[in-house]
Amino acid sequence: MKTFRLTTALMLASALPLTAQQIQISKENKTIAITTSDEASALADTAIVNIGFTTYGKDQDATYADATKTSNAVIAAIAASGVKKDAIQSANQNLGPISPNNDDDKARYAQGMRFTFSQGWRITVRAEQASDVLHIAILNGANNSGDISWELVHDDALEAEAAGKALEHARQIADQMAKGLNTKLGPLVYASNQTPPRGIFANMGFGNVSLNTESAAMSVRMKNLKPLAISPERITKSATVYAVFAIE
């Protein structure tokens, strides 16, 4: 919502619309003070792809051995695709026993499974690479993958654009008010960019992609799959500007 505040020595405020506006009158100076907000948006140019896997085994050593094979296969494939080492960050890794009382693990426990291992990474790539990175990870055993966070490398430029739009909108409102008061708008004498706190980036989540790739037939079919159709999110930044204009 766009709001503004007017301060002037001229007593004509009652003639102005009051919807979503706060107006105050002062005899100490002849100024119009406006507080207004605006937004700017752009498509994300950076993707943080969350990939990982979960595996089960009959004993600790066997479970860990299988996990190390999957772990190294996933990261080797990601690196071979051209992703730099410093763009790959470990998010979590955990080896532990499963419980026969856990509803999700009862069937596995009955089959003799006693341990589980899970590991995850965050891969930072250009937005257009997100689909391919996710595809490569899944094909190499990352059966617990899919969430993507979208960002802008230079989001400060987007905030500056929002502030510029808010300031221009403030000038337009002030000019209209000055005309309504039968006076002329003077120069900008003060401005403050009050950018709202940054919210949590909305994630474009595809959930956790659970794929069972144990069989050779399933593995062959997966190799023939195409990457998912994924589009970057539009990032929006808002800015609130407090501007004071002189009036003649």
C-alpha positions, 0 to 999 in steps of 0.5 A: 500500500502506498501512503504519504504524509503532508506538512504545510503552513497552508490550511487547505488539507481538508480539501484533499482525499484522506484514503490510506493517507496520514496528513499533518499541518504545521505552521513552522515551515512551508514543506510537503512531506511524503512517505510512499512505497514502491516495488521493483522486480526481476527474474532470479539469476541464481539458484540454490539447488538442494540435493541429497539421498537416503539409504538403508542397510542391515548393519552400520558398516554396510550402510556406510559403505553404500552411502559413501558410494552414492555420496561420491558418485553424486558429487563427482557427477556434479563436478564433471558437469562444470560446477565449481567446488566452492559452489557445493556446500554440505548441508547435513550428513547423518548415520543412525539406527532405525526404530521398529516403532517408527511407522515409516520404518516398520516395513524396512525393519521387518526386512532386516534393515537396521541403519539409515544414512542421509546426506544433503548438499546445497549447490549454487549455480546460475538459474538456467543450470538448476534443472540440469544440476537437479537432473544429474544429481537424481540420476546418480542416486540423489533420491531426496532432492528438489527444493530450489531457492532463487536469488539475485546476485545484485539484489541491492540494485533492485532495492535501489530501483524500488527506492527510485520509483518510490521517490519519483512517486513521492514527487508526483504526489507532492506536485499534485498537492502543491497545485491543490494548495495553489502553490508551486512545488520547490526542490527536494530538501530531504529524503530517507530510504526506509527499506522494509526488512528483507523477508524470507526468500520464497522457495520454489519447492518441488518437494523431495523427489523420491526415486527408487533406482535399485533395479537395472531396468529402472536405472536404464529408464531414468537415463533416458529421462529429460530434465524437469521443466523449471523456471526461475522465480521473480524476485520482488524488492520494496522500498519506503521513501520519506521525502520532504519538498519545499513549496513556494 
